[in-house]
Amino acid sequence: MSQDKAAAGPRARDDVVFRQLDEEWVIFDPAADRLHALNLTAALVWAHCTGEFDASEIAAAVGGAFDPPVDGATVLPDVQATLTRFGDEGLLA
């Protein structure tokens, strides 16, 4: 079964810059001239905003990054809230 994954999920705007500064992750929105500091979980969510992953797949990846791993369904509400925040801030394409 073939599926077009390019349109499956959230995609970061091409002009937004994602970087690690010391121990923190930040994204810079040049259109709004705003810097957003991210915790590690939000940074993991952002890193998966390629358009290839839907919210459930992102949650599974985030849950798998915990030690010990956490089921994606457990973190899905937080992932969805983070994606909503990214959308509200205009950071997604």
PyMOL commands that set and color helices and strands:
alter all, ss='L'
color gray80, all
select helices_A, chain A and resi 5-7+40-47+55-65+72-88
alter helices_A, ss='H'
color red, helices_A
select strands_A, chain A and resi 17-21+24-29+34-38
alter strands_A, ss='S'
color yellow, strands_A
deselect
rebuild
show_as cartoon
